Amino acid sequence: MLSLFLLPMIIINSGFISSAGILFILYIISGLGMAGIGMGIMHDAIHGSYSTNKYVNRYLGYTMNLIGANSTVWRIQHNVLHHTYTNIDQTDDDINPPAVLRFSPHAKKYWLHQFQHLYVWFFYGLSTISWITSKDFVRINRYRKKGFFTKKNEFKTELSKLIGWKLIYYTYALILPLLIVPLAPWIIILAFLSMHVVTGLLISIVFQVAHIMPNVDFPLPDGDGMLEGDWHAHQLATTSNFSPKGWFLSWLIGGLNYQIEHHLLPNICHIHYKKISAIVEQTAKEHGIPYHTKRTLGSAIWDHIKMLKELGKVSSLKVIAVKN
């Protein structure tokens, strides 16, 4: 995945590319590699499950920075907020999109949302360029206000690192090609954006079909901010697998078709999810706990579309409290 991302970048920055078609192909290949780094390398590494060696995990986690995002911000947004408070409105950052999208039955509904199942793909395609350009800055500032950076000068240090890594990324991914590639700047910029459209669509689809689905729950805390039931049952109720027999797809997306196993056991490397899934499914069945799964990625995407449409036309959905 690193080679898939870096080799086309090296070729682009060699200055020998004079064909717009080849430039687009190289950037799109890099987009596939970027998605692979996000799902297959940094995801495990930042969870501490790529290796038993914490230093290996730390440095492989920096591949997140290499592709323009930020490992520190991701760790808070994903490991802490998403994995702890899955599908809880205003707490799980994965279901707190811009106002033009509605991912929770408890979120405010606008007239435009009735069309979100049609235009959501545009926003999915722009998600990573928005992520690396502005969203990381918005999130790191919000997390500072939430009290995540408490040590002296910790926030300033992390902000400096965030800016530095982004400058490195934009330098080799866009600025140098603009200076070196003998093509019109607008062609280079469009090719760069095409890379992010590929990455954004792939990552958004894989992560969203695991949680924004008709059969999963969106639990609502009580007046004291508490949820009924236990954390493990909550993960099973709010998460869905897809394509359990798709071995190549599973390799390609870092085992994230087994989202239930990942949410229950995030400290275990994704290569073990397939074998673990049979145990988890049987245990859930024994205890009368739902185990959501879709046979193929296509059927999962279709159900995701139906869920987006449903969230756009109704003000609320049935919310089932998580019980033991």
C-alpha positions as a Python dict, from the first residue, in 0.01 Angstrom:
ca = {
    (1, 'M'): (0, 0, 0),
    (2, 'L'): (290, 234, 73),
    (3, 'S'): (437, 153, -268),
    (4, 'L'): (99, 199, -435),
    (5, 'F'): (86, 549, -291),
    (6, 'L'): (451, 659, -306),
    (7, 'L'): (575, 518, -639),
    (8, 'P'): (325, 712, -854),
    (9, 'M'): (413, 1024, -651),
    (10, 'I'): (782, 972, -725),
    (11, 'I'): (708, 928, -1097),
    (12, 'I'): (491, 1241, -1100),
    (13, 'N'): (766, 1444, -934),
    (14, 'S'): (1028, 1313, -1174),
    (15, 'G'): (921, 1573, -1430),
    (16, 'F'): (893, 1321, -1714),
    (17, 'I'): (512, 1313, -1726),
    (18, 'S'): (375, 1519, -2012),
    (19, 'S'): (47, 1335, -2072),
    (20, 'A'): (-262, 1448, -1882),
    (21, 'G'): (-410, 1097, -1906),
    (22, 'I'): (-105, 934, -1749),
    (23, 'L'): (-97, 1202, -1480),
    (24, 'F'): (-457, 1127, -1384),
    (25, 'I'): (-388, 753, -1379),
    (26, 'L'): (-86, 799, -1152),
    (27, 'Y'): (-277, 1022, -910),
    (28, 'I'): (-571, 779, -902),
    (29, 'I'): (-336, 487, -828),
    (30, 'S'): (-192, 697, -544),
    (31, 'G'): (-550, 749, -424),
    (32, 'L'): (-597, 373, -399),
    (33, 'G'): (-271, 350, -204),
    (34, 'M'): (-375, 637, 21),
    (35, 'A'): (-699, 458, 107),
    (36, 'G'): (-500, 138, 167),
    (37, 'I'): (-265, 319, 406),
    (38, 'G'): (-562, 463, 591),
    (39, 'M'): (-748, 134, 627),
    (40, 'G'): (-470, -125, 631),
    (41, 'I'): (-172, 37, 802),
    (42, 'M'): (-237, 343, 1014),
    (43, 'H'): (-574, 215, 1139),
    (44, 'D'): (-422, -91, 1306),
    (45, 'A'): (-109, 100, 1410),
    (46, 'I'): (-294, 379, 1592),
    (47, 'H'): (-511, 119, 1765),
    (48, 'G'): (-186, -44, 1880),
    (49, 'S'): (-272, -368, 1700),
    (50, 'Y'): (-37, -369, 1402),
    (51, 'S'): (250, -496, 1617),
    (52, 'T'): (325, -598, 1974),
    (53, 'N'): (603, -340, 1961),
    (54, 'K'): (470, 3, 2058),
    (55, 'Y'): (742, 180, 1860),
    (56, 'V'): (644, -1, 1541),
    (57, 'N'): (285, 105, 1601),
    (58, 'R'): (389, 463, 1672),
    (59, 'Y'): (595, 507, 1358),
    (60, 'L'): (352, 327, 1131),
    (61, 'G'): (84, 551, 1279),
    (62, 'Y'): (273, 843, 1125),
    (63, 'T'): (173, 713, 782),
    (64, 'M'): (-150, 897, 865),
    (65, 'N'): (51, 1219, 870),
    (66, 'L'): (229, 1117, 551),
    (67, 'I'): (-99, 1123, 359),
    (68, 'G'): (-196, 1466, 491),
    (69, 'A'): (-406, 1387, 799),
    (70, 'N'): (-297, 1377, 1164),
    (71, 'S'): (-250, 1072, 1387),
    (72, 'T'): (-312, 1262, 1713),
    (73, 'V'): (-643, 1408, 1599),
    (74, 'W'): (-747, 1071, 1452),
    (75, 'R'): (-667, 892, 1778),
    (76, 'I'): (-908, 1119, 1967),
    (77, 'Q'): (-1177, 1129, 1701),
    (78, 'H'): (-1171, 757, 1623),
    (79, 'N'): (-1023, 560, 1912),
    (80, 'V'): (-1181, 765, 2189),
    (81, 'L'): (-1501, 925, 2060),
    (82, 'H'): (-1616, 685, 1788),
    (83, 'H'): (-1522, 357, 1956),
    (84, 'T'): (-1648, 457, 2298),
    (85, 'Y'): (-1969, 637, 2196),
    (86, 'T'): (-2062, 460, 1873),
    (87, 'N'): (-2371, 607, 1701),
    (88, 'I'): (-2446, 847, 1987),
    (89, 'D'): (-2548, 1182, 1843),
    (90, 'Q'): (-2323, 1481, 1926),
    (91, 'T'): (-2060, 1251, 2078),
    (92, 'D'): (-1956, 1011, 1804),
    (93, 'D'): (-1775, 1239, 1557),
    (94, 'D'): (-1834, 993, 1272),
    (95, 'I'): (-2206, 1079, 1270),
    (96, 'N'): (-2158, 1454, 1315),
    (97, 'P'): (-2132, 1563, 950),
    (98, 'P'): (-2191, 1910, 802),
    (99, 'A'): (-2548, 2038, 830),
    (100, 'V'): (-2628, 1932, 474),
    (101, 'L'): (-2608, 1567, 586),
    (102, 'R'): (-2808, 1386, 853),
    (103, 'F'): (-2660, 1063, 988),
    (104, 'S'): (-2864, 1024, 1306),
    (105, 'P'): (-3240, 1021, 1371),
    (106, 'H'): (-3168, 1253, 1665),
    (107, 'A'): (-2992, 1518, 1454),
    (108, 'K'): (-3173, 1829, 1337),
    (109, 'K'): (-3357, 1774, 1010),
    (110, 'Y'): (-3365, 2017, 720),
    (111, 'W'): (-3569, 2018, 399),
    (112, 'L'): (-3259, 1945, 190),
    (113, 'H'): (-3199, 1614, 367),
    (114, 'Q'): (-3468, 1442, 161),
    (115, 'F'): (-3218, 1444, -127),
    (116, 'Q'): (-2909, 1346, 72),
    (117, 'H'): (-2904, 990, -62),
    (118, 'L'): (-2838, 1147, -404),
    (119, 'Y'): (-2581, 1415, -321),
    (120, 'V'): (-2400, 1242, -33),
    (121, 'W'): (-2153, 1090, -283),
    (122, 'F'): (-2027, 1436, -373),
    (123, 'F'): (-1944, 1500, -8),
    (124, 'Y'): (-1793, 1154, 34),
    (125, 'G'): (-1569, 1229, -262),
    (126, 'L'): (-1456, 1558, -107),
    (127, 'S'): (-1425, 1419, 246),
    (128, 'T'): (-1048, 1361, 254),
    (129, 'I'): (-953, 1691, 87),
    (130, 'S'): (-1177, 1866, 340),
    (131, 'W'): (-1027, 1651, 615),
    (132, 'I'): (-664, 1741, 546),
    (133, 'T'): (-731, 2104, 457),
    (134, 'S'): (-965, 2227, 729),
    (135, 'K'): (-1132, 1956, 938),
    (136, 'D'): (-819, 1862, 1133),
    (137, 'F'): (-781, 2223, 1244),
    (138, 'V'): (-1147, 2245, 1348),
    (139, 'R'): (-1123, 1918, 1540),
    (140, 'I'): (-797, 1986, 1720),
    (141, 'N'): (-935, 2317, 1845),
    (142, 'R'): (-1261, 2153, 1955),
    (143, 'Y'): (-1074, 1875, 2133),
    (144, 'R'): (-864, 2136, 2313),
    (145, 'K'): (-1185, 2291, 2445),
    (146, 'K'): (-1303, 1945, 2551),
    (147, 'G'): (-991, 1906, 2765),
    (148, 'F'): (-787, 1657, 2563),
    (149, 'F'): (-468, 1866, 2568),
    (150, 'T'): (-394, 1935, 2934),
    (151, 'K'): (-13, 1934, 2956),
    (152, 'K'): (181, 2258, 2931),
    (153, 'N'): (232, 2364, 2568),
    (154, 'E'): (86, 2030, 2451),
    (155, 'F'): (-171, 2193, 2225),
    (156, 'K'): (82, 2431, 2068),
    (157, 'T'): (321, 2141, 2005),
    (158, 'E'): (54, 1926, 1842),
    (159, 'L'): (-72, 2218, 1635),
    (160, 'S'): (282, 2287, 1512),
    (161, 'K'): (325, 1921, 1416),
    (162, 'L'): (-10, 1924, 1239),
    (163, 'I'): (87, 2229, 1032),
    (164, 'G'): (435, 2092, 958),
    (165, 'W'): (313, 1756, 831),
    (166, 'K'): (49, 1920, 613),
    (167, 'L'): (309, 2146, 458),
    (168, 'I'): (521, 1838, 378),
    (169, 'Y'): (223, 1660, 223),
    (170, 'Y'): (106, 1951, 9),
    (171, 'T'): (465, 2017, -100),
    (172, 'Y'): (524, 1674, -256),
    (173, 'A'): (163, 1597, -355),
    (174, 'L'): (71, 1926, -521),
    (175, 'I'): (323, 2213, -508),
    (176, 'L'): (619, 2025, -658),
    (177, 'P'): (405, 1875, -939),
    (178, 'L'): (280, 2227, -1017),
    (179, 'L'): (642, 2339, -1049),
    (180, 'I'): (779, 2032, -1226),
    (181, 'V'): (509, 1870, -1442),
    (182, 'P'): (494, 2038, -1785),
    (183, 'L'): (116, 2062, -1792),
    (184, 'A'): (-134, 2339, -1723),
    (185, 'P'): (-183, 2403, -1350),
    (186, 'W'): (-557, 2339, -1370),
    (187, 'I'): (-493, 1989, -1510),
    (188, 'I'): (-253, 1909, -1223),
    (189, 'I'): (-498, 2040, -963),
    (190, 'L'): (-783, 1835, -1113),
    (191, 'A'): (-564, 1523, -1115),
    (192, 'F'): (-473, 1587, -749),
    (193, 'L'): (-841, 1625, -663),
    (194, 'S'): (-923, 1303, -851),
    (195, 'M'): (-685, 1121, -616),
    (196, 'H'): (-880, 1250, -318),
    (197, 'V'): (-1216, 1168, -475),
    (198, 'V'): (-1105, 803, -504),
    (199, 'T'): (-972, 799, -148),
    (200, 'G'): (-1272, 983, -5),
    (201, 'L'): (-1528, 757, -168),
    (202, 'L'): (-1350, 436, -65),
    (203, 'I'): (-1292, 534, 297),
    (204, 'S'): (-1636, 692, 345),
    (205, 'I'): (-1820, 393, 201),
    (206, 'V'): (-1627, 138, 409),
    (207, 'F'): (-1674, 323, 737),
    (208, 'Q'): (-2029, 449, 683),
    (209, 'V'): (-2189, 120, 577),
    (210, 'A'): (-2077, -19, 913),
    (211, 'H'): (-2291, 220, 1117),
    (212, 'I'): (-2542, 421, 911),
    (213, 'M'): (-2769, 128, 837),
    (214, 'P'): (-3142, 52, 880),
    (215, 'N'): (-3090, -238, 1122),
    (216, 'V'): (-2850, -72, 1368),
    (217, 'D'): (-2940, 134, 1674),
    (218, 'F'): (-2883, 500, 1754),
    (219, 'P'): (-2919, 493, 2134),
    (220, 'L'): (-3026, 810, 2313),
    (221, 'P'): (-2873, 883, 2656),
    (222, 'D'): (-3104, 969, 2945),
    (223, 'G'): (-3118, 1305, 3119),
    (224, 'D'): (-2797, 1227, 3307),
    (225, 'G'): (-2613, 1134, 2988),
    (226, 'M'): (-2620, 763, 3071),
    (227, 'L'): (-2703, 465, 2850),
    (228, 'E'): (-2880, 151, 2965),
    (229, 'G'): (-2690, -174, 2926),
    (230, 'D'): (-2324, -259, 2875),
    (231, 'W'): (-2060, -140, 2628),
    (232, 'H'): (-2018, -472, 2444),
    (233, 'A'): (-2391, -505, 2371),
    (234, 'H'): (-2384, -143, 2256),
    (235, 'Q'): (-2115, -221, 1998),
    (236, 'L'): (-2312, -515, 1861),
    (237, 'A'): (-2631, -311, 1841),
    (238, 'T'): (-2472, -16, 1660),
    (239, 'T'): (-2237, -192, 1417),
    (240, 'S'): (-2277, -405, 1105),
    (241, 'N'): (-2041, -633, 911),
    (242, 'F'): (-2047, -684, 535),
    (243, 'S'): (-1908, -926, 278),
    (244, 'P'): (-1777, -1183, 531),
    (245, 'K'): (-1668, -1419, 249),
    (246, 'G'): (-1492, -1150, 46),
    (247, 'W'): (-1131, -1244, 126),
    (248, 'F'): (-978, -1013, -135),
    (249, 'L'): (-1196, -720, -29),
    (250, 'S'): (-1104, -791, 332),
    (251, 'W'): (-734, -777, 246),
    (252, 'L'): (-784, -461, 42),
    (253, 'I'): (-964, -267, 317),
    (254, 'G'): (-770, -389, 619),
    (255, 'G'): (-1034, -627, 752),
    (256, 'L'): (-1286, -349, 804),
    (257, 'N'): (-1566, -562, 662),
    (258, 'Y'): (-1553, -722, 1010),
    (259, 'Q'): (-1647, -404, 1192),
    (260, 'I'): (-1818, -584, 1479),
    (261, 'E'): (-1504, -777, 1569),
    (262, 'H'): (-1297, -462, 1530),
    (263, 'H'): (-1523, -266, 1766),
    (264, 'L'): (-1527, -541, 2026),
    (265, 'L'): (-1154, -616, 2002),
    (266, 'P'): (-978, -307, 1858),
    (267, 'N'): (-643, -413, 2008),
    (268, 'I'): (-630, -729, 1793),
    (269, 'C'): (-479, -716, 1443),
    (270, 'H'): (-736, -730, 1163),
    (271, 'I'): (-586, -1047, 1008),
    (272, 'H'): (-754, -1247, 1288),
    (273, 'Y'): (-1106, -1101, 1249),
    (274, 'K'): (-1238, -1369, 1012),
    (275, 'K'): (-1165, -1654, 1254),
    (276, 'I'): (-1285, -1453, 1552),
    (277, 'S'): (-1612, -1363, 1377),
    (278, 'A'): (-1752, -1716, 1402),
    (279, 'I'): (-1697, -1714, 1779),
    (280, 'V'): (-1848, -1366, 1820),
    (281, 'E'): (-2154, -1451, 1610),
    (282, 'Q'): (-2220, -1774, 1802),
    (283, 'T'): (-2175, -1600, 2138),
    (284, 'A'): (-2413, -1320, 2036),
    (285, 'K'): (-2671, -1579, 1929),
    (286, 'E'): (-2642, -1763, 2261),
    (287, 'H'): (-2715, -1443, 2452),
    (288, 'G'): (-2989, -1314, 2224),
    (289, 'I'): (-2784, -1015, 2108),
    (290, 'P'): (-2813, -901, 1744),
    (291, 'Y'): (-2524, -972, 1508),
    (292, 'H'): (-2576, -756, 1201),
    (293, 'T'): (-2414, -853, 872),
    (294, 'K'): (-2470, -798, 501),
    (295, 'R'): (-2377, -1068, 250),
    (296, 'T'): (-2199, -837, 5),
    (297, 'L'): (-2058, -484, -10),
    (298, 'G'): (-2314, -403, -277),
    (299, 'S'): (-2607, -498, -52),
    (300, 'A'): (-2451, -299, 233),
    (301, 'I'): (-2422, 11, 12),
    (302, 'W'): (-2781, -30, -102),
    (303, 'D'): (-2905, -50, 258),
    (304, 'H'): (-2690, 252, 344),
    (305, 'I'): (-2863, 446, 65),
    (306, 'K'): (-3203, 339, 198),
    (307, 'M'): (-3103, 453, 546),
    (308, 'L'): (-2989, 794, 418),
    (309, 'K'): (-3321, 829, 236),
    (310, 'E'): (-3512, 731, 549),
    (311, 'L'): (-3320, 980, 762),
    (312, 'G'): (-3408, 1249, 510),
    (313, 'K'): (-3783, 1192, 505),
    (314, 'V'): (-3867, 1125, 870),
    (315, 'S'): (-3797, 1324, 1185),
    (316, 'S'): (-3720, 1023, 1399),
    (317, 'L'): (-3669, 650, 1382),
    (318, 'K'): (-3735, 373, 1627),
    (319, 'V'): (-3459, 388, 1885),
    (320, 'I'): (-3399, 71, 2081),
    (321, 'A'): (-3220, 109, 2412),
    (322, 'V'): (-2915, -108, 2448),
    (323, 'K'): (-2998, -379, 2698),
    (324, 'N'): (-2801, -663, 2848),
}
